[in-house]
Amino acid sequence: MCPSLSTALTNSYTQPSSLFVNNQTLYSKEGTNQGDLLALAMYAIAILPLVKAIEKSGVTQKWYADDGSVSDQMNAVETALLDSLDDIGFERPDVEDAVLIQEYSSFSSSIEYRQLLFWLSQELKFLFDYQESIYSESLTHEDSFKMELISFLREIGYTETVAPGESSLLLIQHLCSEVMTGRILLERDKERLAQLGDVTNRANETVQSLVSIMKALKINPPPKGITAQQLFTVIQQKMAERIKAVPQNLVSNRAIKQQLGPVQFVKLEELNIVLTREYSIRRQMLLKRLDCTIESFGWTDRLKG
């Protein structure tokens, strides 16, 4: 694309740069060197395919150095949003596009919007190991959803104000872009990819929980195409093997010795819902206290004024 720069870039970046700190050598293997006059040109060359792709869509774009902005009519944004959801594999509800866009524009008052952001947050949590996310329990509680959304957006660094209307759609578009980016980075990270294995339904909470259990037990990554039921069977087998290996006095007798039936599982599910809801309330309370504590840091200055 730019042959005249090839020699200079090859000489500068074929080998990592050496940084000497306290008699130690650190190797800079990513990015450009600080102050490199070619850095901006390298960025421009790398971003050129994206600029040309945007240009074909007919939208308006402006670039200065490494800052860019794109603008278009809202109907084009809506179309691009729905295309992005299809690209990342989200199964949209079986309704007309116009109706769905109206739902997504309603922000937290729409159950469809809450379900979509739950799915996106779970996907991003998997891809980037985020601590925060939106949980399924908040899908039926709008206030809980808002609290969890605030914490999640704070962690991922999204600072734009979100309200019913265009900003709700822009948030979805941003999260879709993050999912695409995360998947590209994951494909390049062969080591982490090998550790995670191939669990296609990452937004499924059951699969996520089982994979987390396997990590905690240091069980090898699941093979390609494995189902949740197969994961559970592997965990059961490994647990049985490890229980046999520990001293008998370390593990007490089972409290429930009979096989659980459908009635017992329903009761356990009800108990789990109650405990999860209580945890969610406690978590919201702690987050609110944290917000109040942070805001209180500025009270003294305002009182002095």
Secondary structure, 3 states (H helix, E strand, C coil): CCHHHHHHHHHHHCCCEEEEECCEEEEECCCCCCCCCCHHHHHHHHHHHHHHHHHHCCCEEEEECCEEEEECCHHHHHHHHHHHHHHCCCCCCCCCHHHHHHHHCCHHHCHHHHHHHHHHHHHHHHHHCCCCCCCHHHHHCHHHHHHHHHHHHHHHCCCCCCCCCHHHHHHHHHHHHHHHHHHHHHHHCHHHHHHHCCCCCCCCHHHHHHHHHHHHCCCCCCCCCCCHHHHHHHHHHHHHHHHHHCCHHHCCCCCCCCCCCHHHHHHHHHHHHHHHHHHHHHHHHHHHHHHHHHHHCCHHHHHHC
